[in-house]
Amino acid sequence: MIAKKPFWMLAACTTIFAAGCSMDSAFNEPKQDLLQENQHTINVSDQRDLYQENDSEDARNHSEEFGFVRHQKSPVPGDSQPYTPTYTINREEVADTISQMNVAMPDVEDCATLVTDHEVLIAYKTGQTGEEERKKVADQVKKTAVSVIPGWYHVYVSDDPTLIRELESASNGDADTENIHEFIEYTAKLMMSRSPQGYKLDQGTNANNEAIGEKNDYTDNDEYSKEMNK
């Protein structure tokens, strides 16, 4: 990958240009992959994404850049372009961030995170066994995810580490995989039936970041929903 240079370097003399070329050479030398620098082991299902060497290097090079975009209305009546939402997230990177942050907490020993187009599912291992203690850990794990993801995401957690295999299986698919949404729904309900989900996030949402009365969520008309709304 060729490193970007500030515009003033284009007017520099030949000597400085040569120095810049040698800097390019340094940037192009093989570097340690992000996974090798991490202290925790991470299983990555999509090797084409963030965790390729070039992609991780590019992410590091751009991590300190600001983002700025300006839009202005056209002065010509009727010439405005319709707004097309283009906001996306790097789901693999978000899953990595959530898992790393949770493993850094004292009560979480292992953590796997699956990020879909609308849900975050987290399976983790904790040494806490008391009901209230488990609920507190679940709340911490959930809030870690909520601090990273967009507000429309629903979050489901479980301190049953055997569900890590379920998440790993689902990670091999994508939004177009046949029956994947049914599998995600089944896994989310399994998490809620086996493990505490923490506390309500606020008065308008339940513990899974679902709006109260929201349609098509996994907790409508079931015992879990009744319990959470007490």
N, C-alpha and C positions, 0 to 999 in steps of 0.2 A: 504494500500500500504506500502511495506517495504521500508524504506529510504535507499539510497545507502550510504556506508561508505567508507572512504579512505582505501587503502590497508594496511596501517600501523596499523590500528586498529585490523586487524586480528591477529596480533602478541601480542596484549596487554594482560595484566594479567586478571584474573577472575573478579576482582573488576571493572576494566574499562569496561570489556565486559558486566557486569551487568548494569553498568551505560548506556552503549550503548543500551542495551535492553530497559531500561526505556525511553531512548530518542525515540526509535521506538514506544513505547507506546504512547508517546506524539504526535508523527507524525500521529498516527492512530486515535487519538481522533477526533470526528466530528468537522468540521470547518464551518464557515459561507460560504455559497455558493457565488460564484462570483457575481451573480445577486443581492444578498442581500447587498453586499458591495458597489455596484454602486449607484450613486446618481440619475441616470436616469432610467426610466422604459424601459425594452427591451423585446419585444416579440420574443421568440425563437421557431422556428418551429421544430428543430431537438434536442430533449432532450438527444439523445444518444451521442451527440458530446461534444464540449468543456464545456458545461455548467452543466454537471453532477458534483457532488461534487468531486468525485475522479479524474475526468479528469481535473477540474480546479485546484485542488491541485497539480496534476502532472505538469500542465503547469507552475504554480508558482515555483515549485521546480527546473524546468529545464530552467527557463527564463534567468538565468545568465550564463548558460553553453555556451562554444564556440563550434563550429562545425569544425571538421577537418577530411578529408578523403584523402588518397593518393592512386593513381593508377600507376602501372608501366607496361610497355610493357613486354610481355613474351619473354625470350631470344630464345625460340624455334620458328623458322620461321613458319608462318602460324597458330600459336597457339593463336593468339590474339582473344579476345572475341568481338563480335559486340556490339557497344554502344546502350544501351536501355535507352531512356530518362525516368527518374522516378520522375522528379520535379513536385510536387503538392503543393497546398496551402490549408489551412483550411479555406474554404469559409465563414463559419459562423463567425469565429474569425475575418477575414478581414472585413466582413460586420459590425461587432460590432465596430471595430476600426474606420472605416470610419464614421459611424454614430456618435460615441462619439466625434471625432475630429471636425465634422461639427457643432454639437450642442454647442460645446464650443465657437464657433465664435459668435460675438455679434449680427449678423443679421439673425441667424438661430435659430428658436424656436423649431422646430420638424424636425426629419430627419429619413427616413427609407432607408435602402440600401439592394439591392438584388445583390448577386454575383453569376454568372453562370460560365460555363467553359470558356467563351470568353468575357462576358460583365459584366459591373457594371451599374446598374440602381439605381438612387438616386432620391427620391421624398422628398421634404422638404417644410417647411413653413417659410416665411420671412415677415417682416413688410415693406419691400421696395416695392414701387409701380411704381417708375419712370423707364422708359425703360433702361436707361444707368445704373441706380443703380441695377436693376434686373440682368443685364448682368454681372456686377462686382461680385455680390453675386454668380451667376451661375459659374463664372470662379473660384472663391475661392473654392466652393464646389467640382467642377470637379478636380482641382489641388490637393485637399486633397486626393481624391481617387487615382489619378495618382501617388502620392508620396508613396502609400502603395502597389499597385498592380504590377504584372509583366508588361513589356512593350507592350506585344501583346494584352492587354485588351482594348476594346472600352468602353467609358464612356458616359452615357446619363443621363441628369439631368432635373428636372422639379420643379418649385416652385408652382405647383398645388398640394396641400396636399391631394386632393381626390384620386390621383394616388397611395397613400400609400396602399390603399385597393387592387389595382391591383398587387402591389409587394408582398403583403402578400399572395394573392391567388397563385401567381406563386411559392412562397417559399414552398408550400406543395408538389411540384413536384421535379423532378430531370432531368438529361440529357436524360433519357430514357422514360420519361413520354410522352404519345401520344400527339402530337400537341403542345408541350411545346415551341418548337423553333418558331413556328408561333405566339404563344402568346407573347413571348419575343420580337419578331420583331414588332408586332403590338403595344406593349406598348412603345417600344423605339421610334417609329415613332410618337406616340401620344405625347410623351414628347417633341420631337423636334418641333412639330406643335404648342404646347401650350406655350412653354417657351424658353427663350434664352439659348444658350449652352456655353456662354462665348466666349473667343477669341481663335484663332488658337494657338495650342501648339508650333508649329514651322513651318518652311517653307515646311517640308515634310508631315505634317499631318494636318487634319482639327481640328475643335474644339472638336470632339468626339474621338480623338486619332486614327482616321482611316487614313491610308496612302493615300495620294492623288492618285486617280485612282485605289485604292484597289478593288478587285473583292469581290462580295458577302457581301458588307457592306450595311447598311440600308440607305445610303444617295446617292447612285449612281443614276444618271438620274432623280433627282427630284428637285423641286424648292429650297429646303433647300440647296442642294449641290451647285446649281448655285449661291445662295446668299453668301455662305461661301467662294466660290472661287473668289469672286470679289476683 
